[in-house]
Amino acid sequence: MELITLWLINGSIILILMSLTWVISLARKDSSIADIVWGLGFVIVFWATYALTSPSWTPRLALLAGTITLWGGRLSLHLLLRNAGRGEDPRYAAWREQAGPAWWWRSLFKVFLLQGSLMWIIALPLIATPLANLSSPLRCLDYAALGLWAIGFIFEAGGDWQLARFKKDPANRGRILTAGLWSITRHPNYFGDAAQWWAFWLIAASAGATWTIISPLLMTFLLVRVSGVAMLERTLASRPEYRKYMARTSAFLPWFPKRAQPTPVERLATYPAPTPQSKET
């Protein structure tokens, strides 16, 4: 099967998936279920591609199958459990209020078909790899991909777990998590997500599909500039505690925290008090 044919078939699968999810969202009056389907959609695309192409089961294909299934399955399960009983996400609720009665059909285009279109492009490494050079033995790129994926999975899953524990404690209400993975990056889950998609691309590149680099580039751009870091920090930057956190902690890439700089008043308080000088007689 040719790549373009396979890509178009997967586009149809994504269209059906997101349309069904949209219908369910209308019944539940909750458009945020699109986020729950996001990770699962990529898993469906990979396994649909595998069923359509029936490639021989090789170490490289097993590596991609295992990593994408763990990434997408964990993400969808995490969001399902996190959102259970909480109602619609505030972002979607705000859009619903702005659109009024028209939201039922606008949500199809603004949420579900938009996310489906992005999924269709980002999934390219998952579609191209089974058609590429799977018979060659694992290379350095494959082992680098596994290492990068493991780092990304630890940051994403670990960051989500730490945040869930932090929010579960009533004593932390209104506070900001600045410990653990959150002490070296303000968004460990977004960094981990991006790292795993660069790992998926490395697997595809090792199989010869280097052109699919558009996938991790687009995913990283979305996480940093659109729906991830930028959107979240617009709502948090007004809080004085978060501004202090921003001043000492890397926004995306993990790095050592900066030493907090004292304010002008604090610096003035550290100066020794002047001593009176005796007059000469």
N, C-alpha and C positions, 0 to 999 in steps of 0.2 A: 504494500500500500504506500502511495506517495505521501510525503509530509503534508502537503497542502490539503489533500483529501482528509487525512487524519485530523488535521487542525480544524477543518470545517465541521467534521463530525463531532469533535469535542466541543466546538462552539454551540452546536445544537443541543448537546447534553447539558451544557452550562445554562443555556437559555431555558430549557425545560426545568432544570433545578431551581433557578432563581424565580421563574414564573410561579412554580408551585409554592415556593417560600413566600412570595408576595401574596398569594391567595390565603395562605395560612395567617400571614400578618394582618390581613383585613379581618379575618374572623377573630383574631386575638386582640386587635387594635394595638399592635406592638410591632413597629417597623424594625426595632433593634434586633429581632431574631435573625436579620441578615448577617450580623456579626458572628452569630453562632455557626452559621452555615459556611462562613468564609474558609476556615481551615479544612472542614470536611469536603468542600468542593474540590480542592486540589487533590485530596486523596482519591475521590471518585474519578477525577480526570486521569490520574496515573493508572489506576486499575482498569479503567475503561480502555485506555491505550494499550495496556498489556493484553487484555482480552481480544482486542481487535487485531493486534499484530502477532500475538503468540510467539514472542522471541524466546530463544533458548535461555534457560535460567543460568545466569553467570554471576560471578562474585560482584561485578559492577552493578548489574541490575538488582541484585539482592541488597546492595548497599543503598541504592536509591530508593528501593521499595521500603526498606526498613526505616530510613531516616524521614522520608516524606510522610509515611503513615504515623510514625510517632509524633512528628511535629503537628500535623493537622488534627490527629485524633486528640492529642492532649489539649490543644488550643480550643477546639470546639467543646470538649468536655469541661474545661475550666470556665469558659464563658457561660455555658449552660448552668453550671452549679452556682456561679457567682451571681447571675442575673435572676435565678429562681425566686419568685415572690417579690421582686423589687419593682416590677412594672417596667414601663418603657424607659430606655436610656434618655437622660435629659437633652442630649443633642437632638435626637429624633423627636422628642416631645416638643421642643422649641420649633422645629420645622413644621410639625403638625399644627401647632397653634398659628404660625404665620400663614400657612396655606389655607387653613379653615376647611370647609367642606370639600375643597378640591384635592386634599391630600391623598385621598384614596387612589386616585389615578396618577398624581404627580409622584407619589412614592415609588411607583413602578419604574419610572425613568430616573429619578434623582437618587434612589437608593439601590434598588435591586438590579436593574439593567446596567447601571453604571458600575456597580461592583462586579457584575458578571463579565462586563467588557474588560475590566482590569484583570480579572482572574484569567480570562482567555489569553491575554498577552503574557502575564507573569508565568503562566503554566508552560511556556514554551520548552524549557529544559526537560520537563516531565514527559512531553510529547515527542521531542526530538531524540532523546537518549535511547529509547528502545529501538529506534530505526538506525542508530549510528553503530559505531564499532564496539560491539559488546564482547566479541570473542577474544580480544587482546587481554593479556593479564593486567591485573591492577598495577597502576603506575604511581609515581610520587604524588601526582595531582589527586588521585583517589584517596591516598592516605592523608594528604593535607586537608582534603574535604572532610574526611571523617573527624580529624582533630578540630577543625573549625566548627563543624556541626556540633560536636560535643560541647565546645565552649559556648556556642550560641544557645544550645538547649539548657545548659546550666544557668546561664544568665536569664533566659526568658522564663523557664519554669521556676527557677530559684527566686527570681525577682517577684513573680506572681505569688508564690507561696509566702515569702516574707511580707509582702504587702497585705495579703489576706489575713495573716496572723496579727499584724499590726492593727488593722482595722477592726478585728474581732474584739480587741481589748477596749472596753468603754473608757478607760483612762486616757486613751490616745485620741479621743474625739476632738477634732479641730487641730490636731498636731500633724506634723509632716515627718514621714519616715526618712531618716538620714543615716541609718546604720546598715551594716551588712553590705550587700551588693549596691545598695542605694547610696553608699558613702563614696563610691568611685565613679558612679555615673548616675545622673538624675533619672535616667530611663533605661534600666538594665533589661527590661522586657522588650523594649523596642530595639535596643542594640542586639539582643540575642536573636530576635526575629530576623533582622537584616543579615546577621552572620550566618544563619542557617540557609538563607536563600543564596548567599554567595557560595556556600558549600554545595548546594544543589547544582549551581552553575559549574563549579569545578568538576563535578562528576560528569556533567554533559560535555565540558571542554575536554576532559580526558578521553571521552568517546569520540571526539572530533567535532562536536557541535558548539564550537567557541562563539559562533554568531548569536547564540541565545543570551549573551551578556545583557541584552536589553531587559531581561527579567530581573536580575538583582539590582540593576541601576534604577529601574522604575520602582521596585519595592522599597529601596532605600530612600528614594526621593519622597515617596508617599509617607513613609514613617517619620522622616525628619522635617519635611516642609509642608505637608498637607494635613493628614489625618492623625498624626502621632504627636511628636514633640511640639511642633508649632501650635497646634490647636489646644493642647493641654496647658501649655505654659501661658497662653493668652489669658486663661482663666485663673491661673495661680500667681502670676507675677505681681498682682496688686497686694499680695499678702507680705508684710514685712519679714516674717520668718522665712518665707520662700525666697525672697530676694537675697537674704543672707546665705541661704543654701545655694542659690545660683552663683553667688560670688566665689564660693570655694569648691564647687563640685562641677566636674565636666558634664556637659549637656548630653553627650551621646557616647563617644568612645570612652571606655574605662581609663581612668588615670588617677594618679595620686591626688588627694584633695589639697587645695591650696591652704596656706595658713591664713586664718582670718585676719584681715587688716583692721586695726583699731580706728575708731571714728576720731575726728578732730578733738572732740571733748575728752575721749578716753586717752588720747595722746597727751593732751594738756595735763591730765590728772597724774601722769607718770613723771612729770618734770619736778625736780626738787624745789621746795618752797625757798624763796630768797631769804638769806639771813641778813639781819641788820648790821651795817658796818659801823664800827666805833669811830668817833671823831677824834682827830688829833688835838691835843691840848698844848 
